[in-house]
Amino acid sequence: MQVFSAAFTAHIEATYHSQEVKNELCMAAQRPNADLEHLRYALAISSRLHQWSSDVASLE
């Protein structure tokens, strides 16, 4: 997953000019350590996937 993350981050850096947008699209999700944290992690990842898929430039 780290290789994909690095490639995606590089793509975002090359595609977007706004630092605010870059930070929003590449926000880190903390890995879960407990059951409740796993639910929060899944929600955060689902939210990011939705955000990425609705942004055409991040899919190119």
N, C-alpha and C positions, 0 to 999 in steps of 0.2 A: 504494500500500500504506500510505502514511503516514496517509491519511484514515481508512481502516479501522482502523488501529492506534489512532488517537486516539479514534474512536468506541467501539471495544471497551474501551479503557482507561476512558473515561467511564462506560460501562455497568457495568464491574466496580466502579468507585468508588461508583456509586449503589446497587449491588445488595448488596455485601458490607460487613460492619462490621469484620471482623478484618483488621488491617493485614498480618498474616502471610499470610493467604489472598490478599489483593490482590497482594502482592509476588510470591507464587508463581505466580499466574495471569498476571501482566504482566511476567515476567522477560524482559529483552532478550536477543536472540540476536545474537551478533557476526557480521557479514557475512564471508564467506570471502575469503581472498586467495590461497590455494594449494589444490592438489588435496585434500590431507588435511583441510584446514579445511573444504572443501566437504562432505565426508562427515560431519564433526562437526556442521556447520550443518544438514544434512538430518536427522540423527538428533535434534538439539535441536528442530527444527520439528515433526517427526513426533511426538515425545514431547509437545510442547505441544498439538498438535491432538488427540491422544488424551485428554489431560487435560481440555481444553475440552469435547470431545464427550461425555465421561462425566459432566460436571457440568451438570445440568439448568438451573440458574439462569443459567449463562453463555450458554445457547442461547436464552433468552427474548428 
